[in-house]
Every structure is written in C-alpha cells, then in structure tokens.
Amino acid sequence: MAFIHLDVRCLYTLLICTAFGSVPSNAEIKVNPPEDFEIVDPGYLGYLSLQWQPPLFLDNFKGCTIEYELKYRNIDSEHWKTIITKNLHYKDGFDLNKGVEAKIHTLLPAQCTNGSEVRSSWSETAYWTSPEGNLETKIQDMDCVYYNWQYLLCSWKSGMGVHFDTNYQLFYWYEGLGRTTQCADYIKINGKNMGCRFPYLESSDYKDFYICVNGSSESHPIRPSYFIFQLQNIVKPLPPEYLSLTVKNSEEINLKWSIPKGPIPAKCFIYEIEFTEDDTTWVTTTIENEMQITRTSNESQKLCFLVRSKVNMYCSDDGIWSEWSDEQCWKGDIWKETLIFFLIPFAFVSLFVLVITCLLL
C-alpha cells in the first residue's frame, strides 16, 4: 500500500508541475511559418520588397517577441543573404536579369519556451520578370563612367541580329528619387539611342543605382537589360596637372603635382607614377601628391615622369584610372652641352690670339 500511496503522490506532483509550467516540454512547442510570404516589385528596376504576415495561432505567445529569419538570393548565386528582423517586410536590390528566391521562418526565443529557440518550417517564394524577346536582342557592352564624380555617362551597343528599326530607352532610379525616370539626353548614333548623358544626380552616392535599357521594334520584342551600380565605384577623375621634377643633389629627386580639380576630396586619391631614368622605366603608387625618389646612377642624363589618379579604397571599393598627365622631364646634360658649345670656340679663339701675340712679339 505504501508503494501505491507513493505513486499517487508522484502523479499529483507531476500534474501540478505541468499545470504551472515547471516541467519543460520543448518538443511539444511548435510555431507556424509566416503567412502570405511574397516578393513585390514596386517598379524600381530591381529594388524589391519581401513581405509577409505573422504566423497563425500566436495567442499562446503574446508575451514573446517574435522574430523572423529571412534568407534570399539571385537564383544563380551560391550564397544566401541572411537577415534577422522583427518587421514584416524587408527591401533590397536584385539583378532582374536573373530570378530571385527567398525563404523565411519564425523564431521563438528561448525565454518564451523555457529552453532552446524554436523555429518553424520554411515558407518559400520566388520572383521572375516576364521575359520578352530573345536573349541575343539585349544590348551589349554597357559601359557607365562617373566623370570626376560629377557627370554620369553610359553607352552601349546594339544586340545581335536586331532589326534596323530597333531603338532603345534607358530608365533609372535610386533611393531618394521619387520615381523611375527616363533619360532626357540620349547619345544618338545614326539616329538611334546608343547612350545617355545624365543630369546632376543629387544625393546619389553610396547607394545602389538601378538602370534598365529596353528597346522597341516592329519586327520582334527586345529583351530588357538590368544593371546595378554604386556611382562612387565607377568614378574616373581628371589627371593631375602642374608636374614638377627637381633634382636636389646628385641623388635625391623630388616629384610633385597638383591635386586634380573638382569635387573629389584630396584624401580620396591614389596616384600611379611612371618614372623613367634614361632607358629604365618603373611604376609605383602613392596617396600623396608628392614623393621622393633616388637616382640609380649619378650619370643618368634624362629623368621623366607622368602620373594618373584614381579614387582610393578609403572612398570607394573600385574606380577607373584617369588619363595620364603630360610628361615632365629633366635633362642633366643641357648645361654641359651648352658649356662645351661655348668653351670650345672660346678656347680656339684664345689659343689663336695667344699664338698671334707670341709671333708679333
């Protein structure tokens, strides 16, 4: 009877503990994935919104802060981007030349489950633009340059096998621009739009800059092309000016040049210097607009250098080298040649005068 009485007491204890949540049961706690997960295209040429609604049956977790783990990528990418958020939406840029896929699940933090974190199953979705035209009809060799961090210019070539009546239109957008905008100043070749000169782009730096070039033809549809740039990464500055080369002594050489004109701060430049000593040329880089070098030979008679500039790693992830500056040279034999040119005739004249003087005496 004692054993039976003990079992009954244990049963009562178990029921009481379970009722007040003292016994963890993580294996029984489940949460649903978010509802209505979708990718919405607002028409910004690749800037998409991923949206969802809270999962069903959250009444049991009213005191909990629900989070969501979102993963997304372009379909051909090897790596997922991962975001943990409490919001019901997230926005990012995608390459619309390819499809987009995303998945999301609900996260219950450990403090809400008296144990470890609980995750729902995944909810998945995908997005593709509606393809029009054959792949070969897309424009080719798109090239965009942000000249001196002031003027953006893009150019392209026609797609393969397109009909002669094909023409192109460029649209662009970046965050802060109210709406998608068409190019207002096309570069025309044989009457066709083959490039665009952009107006002043206010507050466009360090943001994704979205471009779409599509086309029209009465013969067949043209496949649109999508591009994403960060303008600070395609800057081509002006070349440096006012180069000077000074030989301080028999060995030390001072090279100096002016910082390129324009809005780019001095701290944002890196320079490449091509230096020639007689028939030997070498290249080096510096972030200063002045450098000291040493002559390899005191007998060298010609020293020349030129320099070009680019936005450095502190202000951009990439950049385009400027054109080379004009060459600046120093010739060490000019004075010697000049001196010899005057001394030799003077020596002959002096010798002749001396001989005549001696004969007359």
WOKALIN-V449485 format. One line per field, one symbol per residue. ss: DSSP state (H for helix, E for strand, L for the rest). psi: psi as a letter, one per 30 degrees, with the letter a starting at -180 (. if undefined). burial: + if it has 9 or more other ideal C-beta (glycine too) atoms within 8 Angstrom, else -. A space follows every 50 residues. Layout:
BEGIN
ss = ???
psi = ???
burial = ???
END
This chain:
BEGIN
ss = LHHHHHHHHHHHHHHHHHHLLLLLLHHHLLLLLLEEEEEEELLLLLEEEE EEELLLLLHHHLLLLLEEEEEEEELLLLLLEEEEELLLEEEEELLLLLLE EEEEEEEELHHHLLLLLEELLLEEEEELLLLLLLHHHLLEEEEEEEELLL EEEEEEELLLLLLLLLEEEEEEEELLLLLLEELLLEEEELLEEEEEELLL LLLLLLLEEEEEEEEELLLLLLLLEEEEEEHHHHEELLLLLLLEEEELLL LEEEEELLLLLLLLLHHHEEEEEEEEELLEEEEEEELLLEEEEELLLLLL LEEEEEEEEEELLLLLLLLELLLLLLLEEEELLHHHHHHHHHHHHHHHHH HHHHHHHHHHL
psi = eeeeeeeeeeeeeeeeeeeggfjkheffklkllllhklkkjggggfjlkk llllllhgefhegkjklkjkkllkegkfkkkkkklflglkklkljffllk kllklkkkleffghblkkkllkklllkkljkkllefflllhkjkkjjghe kkkklllllkgllfgkllkkklklkfkelkkkkfikjkjhfkjglkjlak jkhfkhlkjkkkjllkkfellkklkkkkljeffgkjlllllhkkjkjeaf ekkkklllkklafklefgkkkkkjkkjcgkklklllflhklklkkfkffk fkklllllllklffflfalkkllkllkklkjfgeeeeeeeeeeeeeeeee eeeeeeeeef.
burial = -------------+--++-------+--+-+++++-+-+-+--+++++++ ++--+--+--+--+-++++++++++-------+------+-+-+-+-+-+ +++++++++--++----+++--+-+++-----+---++++-+-++++++- -+++++-++--+---+++++++++--+--+--+--++----+++++++-- +--+--+++++++++-+--+-++++++++++++++++++++-+++-+--- -++++-+--+-+-+---++++++++++-----------+-+---+----+ -+++++++++++--++--+--+--+--+-+-+------------------ -----------
END
